[in-house]
Amino acid sequence: MNKLSELSTVMFQNYPDCVNISQLQSMLGIKRTKSYELIKSGKIKAIKIGKDYKISKLNVIAFVIGEEQI
């Protein structure tokens, strides 16, 4: 098991493996505008499906600990 997988069992346990903008805001304690800034700048990798963004919980953890995202 890699480092990110191990951390996902203790960090953000109450969140699904794939989160939306609202959940990202809650996880990081940031506003909606900052969430979009982080995604659009590439600091947090996300996939846009239709008009919604989907963010891997592992990428949020990687961002928090300063690791490379998947």
FENTA-V743808 format. One record per backbone hydrogen bond with DSSP energy under -0.5 kcal/mol. CO is the residue of the C=O (numbers start at 0). NH is the residue of the N-H. If there is no record, write none. Layout:
{{CO;NH} {CO;NH}}
//
This chain:
{{1;5} {2;6} {3;7} {4;8} {5;8} {6;9} {6;10} {11;14} {16;56} {18;54} {19;23} {20;24} {21;25} {22;26} {23;27} {24;28} {24;29} {30;34} {31;35} {32;36} {33;37} {34;38} {35;39} {36;40} {37;42} {37;43} {38;41} {46;48} {46;53} {47;49} {48;51} {51;48} {53;46} {54;18} {55;58} {55;59} {56;60} {57;61} {58;62} {59;63} {60;64} {61;65} {61;66}}
//
